[in-house]
């Protein structure tokens, strides 16, 4: 499954991911998911043996904060009602286990009003004095992805989930500004590209694309450094080792190593072997890194 910091989730996709997060937290021996294909789930989609009951929810598509609150509020109200009213089903699920938390798990939690609503629902449940609820310690809560940063990182590290960063759009004007800001570095790239292709138009088009990739790549690396440090360290380690290899390749000057495509593919392959970042992102970072190397002294052609 591809995930990203700003992913727009589909409902079933989010349910599956949330279940994976909970299994990562508890292990399958301590977390029990409840299939909802047979006459409904009774207001929960799983529970853990420490007394936490879970329901997952996300709306269809992106919605404004006010609409998101209304949808999350209505979902919580509806499913707390099921949790209260389906007494025999709940007792069948829990046995002697007392539930002390009912938690709505959502991709994003953006409204303080949901905390207020959860407090009201807490009192609704407590007032029923339910046999399967620990009234002395019961609360209704809402959690989002921030609650599961550790578990999500573990899923990414194991390859169960693949991180995919969104590529920002880089207007042509930004590329022009970049070239005006660092003309010496861009001139280095032009000189090196002219060694492998003497068609001025082809070099200009290729250079503009490489510069655009360099900008996008740097933005991705900054995002990784801030939010996914392990991925950032993996990538920078591979890039440094590959840069060292270039010095040895330069001694042989084999024809294959003098091709731009060879350099991109080689770096891309080495990144794929060490990092579970999505292929599209690794492709962009590979092109962006090669662009940086062409602007400085790391990579040249004979």
C-alpha positions in Angstrom: 0.0 0.0 0.0 1.3 3.5 -0.9 1.1 6.1 1.8 2.1 9.7 2.0 1.9 12.5 4.5 -1.0 14.2 2.7 -2.7 11.1 1.3 -6.4 11.2 0.5 -7.6 7.9 1.7 -10.4 5.7 0.4 -12.6 4.4 3.3 -11.8 0.7 2.8 -8.1 1.5 2.3 -8.0 3.5 5.5 -9.8 0.6 7.4 -7.1 -1.8 6.1 -4.2 0.5 7.1 -5.6 1.3 10.5 -6.0 -2.5 11.2 -2.3 -2.9 10.1 -1.3 -0.2 12.5 -3.1 -1.9 15.4 -1.7 -5.3 14.6 1.8 -3.7 14.6 1.1 -2.2 18.0 -0.5 -5.2 19.7 0.6 -8.2 17.5 -2.2 -10.4 16.3 -2.4 -12.3 19.6 -3.6 -9.2 21.4 -5.7 -7.4 18.7 -8.9 -8.9 17.3 -10.4 -7.5 14.2 -14.1 -8.0 13.5 -15.2 -8.6 9.9 -18.2 -6.4 9.0 -19.6 -8.5 6.1 -22.0 -10.5 8.3 -24.8 -8.3 9.6 -22.6 -5.4 10.6 -19.9 -4.9 13.1 -21.9 -3.5 16.0 -20.1 -0.2 16.1 -16.5 -1.5 16.3 -14.1 -3.0 13.9 -11.7 -4.5 16.4 -10.6 -4.5 20.0 -7.5 -5.3 22.0 -7.1 -7.4 25.1 -6.2 -4.3 27.2 -9.8 -3.2 26.9 -9.7 -0.8 23.9 -12.4 -1.0 21.3 -11.7 0.6 17.9 -13.8 2.0 15.0 -12.1 3.3 11.8 -13.5 6.1 9.6 -12.6 8.4 6.8 -15.0 10.3 4.4 -15.0 9.9 0.6 -12.5 12.4 -0.8 -11.1 15.6 0.6 -13.6 17.8 2.6 -13.4 21.1 4.5 -12.7 21.1 8.2 -16.3 22.0 9.1 -17.7 19.2 7.0 -15.0 16.8 8.3 -16.1 17.6 11.9 -19.8 16.9 11.0 -19.0 13.6 9.3 -16.8 12.4 12.2 -19.3 13.6 14.8 -22.2 11.7 13.0 -20.1 8.6 12.7 -19.1 8.6 16.3 -22.8 9.2 17.4 -24.1 6.4 15.1 -21.5 3.8 16.2 -21.6 4.7 19.9 -25.3 4.0 19.6 -24.6 0.6 18.2 -22.1 0.0 20.9 -24.8 0.7 23.5 -27.7 -1.0 21.9 -26.2 -4.2 20.6 -25.7 -5.6 24.1 -25.7 -9.3 23.3 -23.4 -8.9 20.3 -20.9 -6.8 22.4 -21.0 -9.3 25.3 -20.4 -12.1 22.7 -17.3 -10.2 21.4 -15.8 -9.3 24.8 -16.8 -12.1 27.2 -15.5 -11.1 30.6 -13.3 -8.3 29.2 -14.3 -4.8 30.3 -13.9 -2.0 27.7 -12.3 1.2 29.0 -11.8 3.0 25.8 -13.9 3.4 22.6 -11.7 5.0 20.0 -12.5 6.4 16.5 -9.4 6.2 14.4 -9.3 8.8 11.5 -6.6 10.0 9.1 -7.0 13.6 10.3 -8.4 15.1 13.5 -8.8 18.8 13.1 -11.6 20.1 15.4 -11.6 20.6 19.1 -15.4 20.1 18.9 -14.7 16.4 18.3 -13.1 16.3 21.8 -16.2 17.9 23.3 -18.5 15.5 21.4 -16.4 12.5 22.6 -16.8 13.7 26.2 -20.6 13.8 25.7 -20.6 10.3 24.2 -18.5 9.1 27.2 -21.3 10.2 29.5 -23.9 8.5 27.3 -22.1 5.2 27.6 -21.5 5.5 31.3 -25.1 6.3 32.0 -26.1 2.9 30.5 -24.1 1.0 33.1 -23.2 -1.6 30.5 -22.0 -5.0 31.7 -19.0 -5.0 29.2 -17.8 -1.4 30.1 -15.4 -0.4 32.8 -17.4 2.6 34.1 -14.7 3.7 36.4 -12.2 4.3 33.6 -14.2 4.5 30.4 -13.7 7.2 27.8 -14.6 7.9 24.1 -11.6 9.2 22.2 -10.6 10.2 18.6 -7.1 9.4 17.3 -5.4 10.2 14.0 -2.2 9.1 12.3 0.0 11.1 14.7 -0.9 8.5 17.4 0.7 5.8 15.3 3.9 7.4 14.1 6.0 4.5 15.5 3.8 1.8 14.0 3.6 3.5 10.6 7.4 3.8 10.5 7.6 0.0 11.3 5.3 -0.8 8.5 7.4 1.3 6.1 10.6 -0.3 7.3 9.2 -3.8 6.8 7.9 -3.0 3.3 4.3 -3.7 4.3 3.6 -0.1 3.3 5.5 2.1 0.7 6.1 5.8 1.3 5.2 7.9 -1.7 5.8 11.6 -1.5 3.7 14.0 -3.6 5.7 15.8 -6.2 5.2 19.6 -6.1 4.7 21.3 -9.4 7.7 23.4 -10.5 6.7 26.2 -12.9 9.1 26.9 -15.8 9.7 30.3 -14.3 11.2 28.7 -11.1 13.7 26.9 -13.3 14.7 30.1 -15.0 15.1 31.8 -11.6 17.2 28.9 -10.5 19.5 29.3 -13.4 19.9 33.0 -12.8 20.7 32.5 -9.2 23.5 30.0 -9.8 24.8 30.7 -13.3 28.2 29.1 -12.7 26.8 25.8 -11.6 24.4 25.7 -14.5 27.2 26.6 -16.9 29.1 23.5 -15.6 26.1 21.3 -16.4 25.8 22.8 -19.9 29.5 22.2 -20.6 29.3 18.6 -19.5 26.1 17.8 -21.4 27.6 19.3 -24.5 30.2 16.5 -24.3 27.6 13.8 -24.8 25.3 15.7 -27.2 26.2 18.5 -29.5 22.6 19.4 -30.4 21.9 22.8 -28.7 18.1 22.3 -28.5 18.4 18.8 -27.1 20.8 20.0 -24.4 18.6 22.9 -23.4 15.5 20.7 -23.1 17.4 18.0 -21.2 19.0 20.6 -18.9 15.7 22.2 -18.1 14.2 18.9 -17.2 17.2 17.9 -15.0 17.1 21.3 -13.2 13.4 20.8 -12.5 14.1 17.3 -11.1 16.9 18.8 -9.0 14.4 21.3 -7.4 11.8 18.6 -6.8 14.4 16.2 -5.5 15.7 18.7 -3.0 12.2 19.4 -1.7 11.6 15.7 -1.3 14.9 15.3 0.6 14.0 18.2 2.9 10.6 16.6 3.6 12.3 13.3 4.4 14.8 14.9 6.7 12.1 16.6 8.7 9.5 13.8 8.8 11.2 10.5 7.8 14.8 10.8 9.1 15.6 7.1 8.5 14.7 7.3 4.8 16.8 10.5 4.5 19.8 8.8 6.1 19.4 5.7 3.8 19.3 7.9 0.7 22.2 10.2 1.7 24.4 7.1 2.6 23.8 5.5 -0.8 24.4 8.8 -2.6 27.7 9.3 -0.8 28.9 5.8 -1.6 27.9 6.1 -5.2 29.8 9.4 -5.5 32.9 7.6 -4.2 32.5 4.9 -6.9 32.5 7.6 -9.6 36.2 8.4 -8.9 37.1 4.8 -9.6 35.0 4.6 -12.7 36.7 7.7 -14.0 40.0 5.8 -14.1 38.6 3.2 -16.5 36.5 5.6 -18.7 34.4 2.7 -20.0 32.0 3.9 -22.8 28.9 2.7 -20.8 29.8 4.9 -17.8 29.9 7.9 -20.1 26.2 7.7 -20.6 23.8 9.8 -18.6 21.2 7.0 -18.6 23.7 4.6 -17.1 24.5 6.9 -14.2 20.8 7.5 -13.4 19.9 3.8 -13.6 22.9 2.8 -11.5 22.1 5.2 -8.7 18.4 4.3 -8.9 19.1 0.6 -8.6 21.4 1.2 -5.5 18.7 3.4 -3.9 16.0 0.8 -4.5 18.2 -1.9 -2.8 18.5 0.2 0.4 15.3 2.2 0.7 11.5 1.4 0.6 10.6 4.8 -0.8 8.3 4.6 -3.8 9.9 3.9 -7.2 8.7 7.2 -8.7 10.3 9.2 -5.8 13.6 7.3 -6.2 13.5 8.0 -9.9 13.1 11.7 -9.2 15.8 11.7 -6.5 18.2 9.8 -8.9 17.7 12.3 -11.7 18.0 15.3 -9.2 21.2 13.9 -7.7 22.8 13.4 -11.1 21.8 17.0 -12.0 23.5 18.2 -8.8 26.6 16.2 -9.7 26.7 17.7 -13.1 26.6 21.2 -11.6 29.5 20.5 -9.2 32.7 18.5 -9.6 31.3 15.0 -8.8 30.4 13.8 -12.3 31.9 14.6 -15.7 32.2 13.0 -19.1 35.3 12.5 -21.3 
